[in-house]
């Protein structure tokens, strides 16, 4: 099961259990009110109150189990998300470093009086006009009879495609040991609470 799928399933389970706990709590509150007002109400409703309390405890325990698993899923989701983002940031930093190396190489070539492609000169000028002007002035002063000519350093490289971190995290395998999905009604029936009053 994928993390995204598991999160949806277990969130809906937690919600269903919360709603049922609210309902049982209201029933218990109403029953306690009747116990206080009816003559002999303590003995008359004691068994029913105990069953509702046990049902409430069982619902709470199962909801806690589901919530704990959701917390584990959230941790794993974040780990996959962060790993994907870190890879993207690492690649961006590497590309930036390579770009800076090329810009400095173009400036160095121009300073030696070499002829570089116009596109490379434009990239240097767009990056730092002052560095470009300095390189051109130094290059003009040290021009040699034999000019070096270079091919562009930027070439026609392909852009790397990145995965969507949310998609990677949601489609990663869920945490093993998922609790069994038990409908609210079955949990209540196991305690003997039956359905709503």
C-alpha positions as CSV (number, residue, x, y, z in Angstrom):
1,X,0.0,0.0,0.0
2,X,1.3,3.5,-0.9
3,X,1.8,6.1,1.8
4,X,-0.8,8.5,0.3
5,X,-3.4,5.7,0.1
6,X,-2.7,4.6,3.6
7,X,-3.0,8.2,4.9
8,X,-6.4,8.6,3.4
9,X,-7.7,5.3,4.7
10,X,-6.4,5.8,8.3
11,X,-7.5,9.5,8.4
12,X,-11.0,8.4,7.5
13,X,-10.9,5.7,10.2
14,X,-9.7,8.2,12.8
15,X,-12.6,10.5,11.8
16,X,-15.2,7.7,11.9
17,X,-14.0,6.7,15.4
18,X,-14.0,10.3,16.6
19,X,-17.6,10.8,15.4
20,X,-18.7,7.5,17.0
21,X,-16.9,8.5,20.3
22,X,-18.8,11.8,20.3
23,X,-22.1,9.9,19.8
24,X,-21.4,7.4,22.6
25,X,-20.3,10.2,24.9
26,X,-23.6,12.0,24.3
27,X,-25.5,8.8,25.0
28,X,-23.5,8.3,28.2
29,X,-24.1,11.9,29.3
30,X,-27.9,11.5,28.7
31,X,-27.9,8.2,30.5
32,X,-26.1,9.7,33.5
33,X,-28.6,12.5,33.6
34,X,-31.5,10.0,33.6
35,X,-29.6,8.1,36.4
36,X,-29.6,11.2,38.6
37,X,-33.3,12.1,38.0
38,X,-35.1,8.7,38.0
39,X,-35.8,7.0,41.3
40,X,-33.6,4.0,41.5
41,X,-31.9,5.2,38.3
42,X,-28.4,4.2,39.5
43,X,-29.3,0.5,39.6
44,X,-31.6,0.6,36.7
45,X,-29.0,2.1,34.3
46,X,-25.7,1.0,35.8
47,X,-25.2,-1.9,33.4
48,X,-26.0,0.2,30.4
49,X,-23.6,2.9,31.6
50,X,-20.8,0.4,32.1
51,X,-21.3,-0.9,28.6
52,X,-21.2,2.6,27.1
53,X,-18.0,3.3,29.1
54,X,-16.4,0.1,27.8
55,X,-17.5,1.0,24.3
56,X,-16.0,4.4,24.6
57,X,-12.7,3.0,25.9
58,X,-12.6,0.4,23.0
59,X,-13.2,3.2,20.5
60,X,-10.6,5.4,22.1
61,X,-8.0,2.6,22.0
62,X,-8.6,1.8,18.4
63,X,-8.5,5.4,17.4
64,X,-5.2,5.8,19.2
65,X,-3.8,2.8,17.4
66,X,-4.8,4.4,14.0
67,X,-3.4,7.8,15.0
68,X,-0.1,6.2,16.0
69,X,0.1,4.6,12.6
70,X,-0.8,7.9,10.9
71,X,2.1,9.5,12.8
72,X,4.5,6.8,11.5
73,X,3.2,7.4,8.0
74,X,3.7,11.2,8.4
75,X,7.4,10.6,9.4
76,X,8.0,8.3,6.4
77,X,6.2,10.8,4.1
78,X,8.5,13.6,5.4
79,X,11.6,11.5,4.9
80,X,10.8,10.8,1.3
81,X,9.7,14.4,0.7
82,X,13.0,15.8,2.2
83,X,15.2,13.3,0.3
84,X,13.6,14.3,-3.0
85,X,14.0,18.1,-2.2
86,X,17.6,17.6,-1.0
87,X,18.5,15.9,-4.3
88,X,17.0,18.7,-6.3
89,X,18.8,21.3,-4.2
90,X,22.1,19.4,-4.5
91,X,21.7,19.4,-8.3
92,X,20.8,23.1,-8.3
93,X,23.9,23.9,-6.3
94,X,26.1,21.7,-8.5
95,X,24.7,23.4,-11.6
96,X,25.3,26.8,-10.1
97,X,28.9,25.9,-9.3
98,X,29.4,24.7,-12.9
99,X,27.8,27.9,-14.2
100,X,30.1,30.0,-12.1
101,X,33.1,28.0,-13.3
102,X,32.1,28.7,-16.9
103,X,31.6,32.4,-16.3
104,X,35.0,32.7,-14.8
105,X,36.6,30.7,-17.6
106,X,35.0,33.0,-20.2
107,X,36.3,36.1,-18.3
108,X,39.8,34.5,-18.1
109,X,39.8,33.8,-21.9
110,X,38.7,37.3,-22.7
111,X,41.4,38.7,-20.4
112,X,44.0,36.7,-22.4
113,X,42.8,38.3,-25.6
114,X,41.1,35.2,-27.0
115,X,38.0,35.3,-29.2
116,X,35.0,33.6,-27.4
117,X,31.5,33.1,-28.8
118,X,29.2,36.1,-28.5
119,X,26.7,34.0,-26.5
120,X,29.4,33.3,-23.9
121,X,30.3,37.1,-23.7
122,X,26.6,37.8,-23.3
123,X,26.3,35.4,-20.4
124,X,29.3,37.0,-18.7
125,X,27.9,40.5,-19.3
126,X,24.4,39.4,-17.9
127,X,26.1,37.9,-14.8
128,X,28.3,40.9,-14.0
129,X,28.7,43.8,-16.4
130,X,31.6,45.2,-14.4
131,X,33.6,41.9,-14.6
132,X,32.8,41.8,-18.3
133,X,34.1,45.3,-18.9
134,X,37.2,44.6,-16.9
135,X,37.9,41.4,-18.8
136,X,37.4,43.2,-22.2
137,X,39.8,46.0,-21.2
138,X,42.5,43.6,-20.0
139,X,42.0,41.5,-23.1
140,X,42.4,44.5,-25.4
141,X,45.7,45.3,-23.7
142,X,47.2,41.8,-24.0
143,X,46.0,40.8,-27.4
144,X,48.4,38.6,-29.1
145,X,49.0,38.1,-32.8
146,X,47.6,34.6,-32.6
147,X,44.1,34.7,-31.2
148,X,42.7,31.6,-29.5
149,X,39.1,30.7,-30.4
150,X,36.9,28.7,-28.2
151,X,33.6,26.8,-28.6
152,X,30.8,27.7,-26.2
153,X,31.0,26.3,-22.7
154,X,27.2,26.1,-22.4
155,X,26.5,23.7,-25.3
156,X,23.1,22.2,-25.7
157,X,22.8,20.4,-22.4
158,X,19.5,18.8,-21.4
159,X,17.5,20.1,-18.4
160,X,17.1,17.5,-15.7
161,X,13.5,16.5,-14.9
162,X,12.7,16.3,-11.2
163,X,10.1,14.2,-9.5
164,X,7.3,15.9,-7.5
165,X,8.2,15.5,-3.8
166,X,4.5,15.0,-2.9
167,X,4.1,12.3,-5.5
168,X,7.3,10.5,-4.4
169,X,6.2,10.7,-0.8
170,X,2.6,9.5,-1.4
171,X,3.6,6.6,-3.7
172,X,6.4,5.3,-1.4
173,X,5.5,2.0,0.4
174,X,3.6,2.6,3.7
175,X,5.1,1.7,7.1
176,X,4.8,-2.1,7.7
177,X,2.7,-3.3,10.5
178,X,-0.5,-1.4,9.6
179,X,-3.3,-2.1,12.1
180,X,-6.2,-4.0,10.7
181,X,-9.1,-1.9,9.6
182,X,-12.0,-2.6,11.9
183,X,-15.3,-0.8,11.2
184,X,-16.6,1.3,14.2
185,X,-19.7,-0.9,14.4
186,X,-17.6,-4.1,14.8
187,X,-15.6,-2.5,17.6
188,X,-18.7,-1.4,19.4
189,X,-20.3,-4.8,18.9
190,X,-17.3,-6.6,20.4
191,X,-17.8,-4.7,23.6
192,X,-21.6,-5.4,23.5
193,X,-22.5,-1.7,23.0
194,X,-24.6,-2.5,20.0
195,X,-25.8,0.4,18.0
196,X,-27.0,3.9,18.9
197,X,-29.8,4.2,21.4
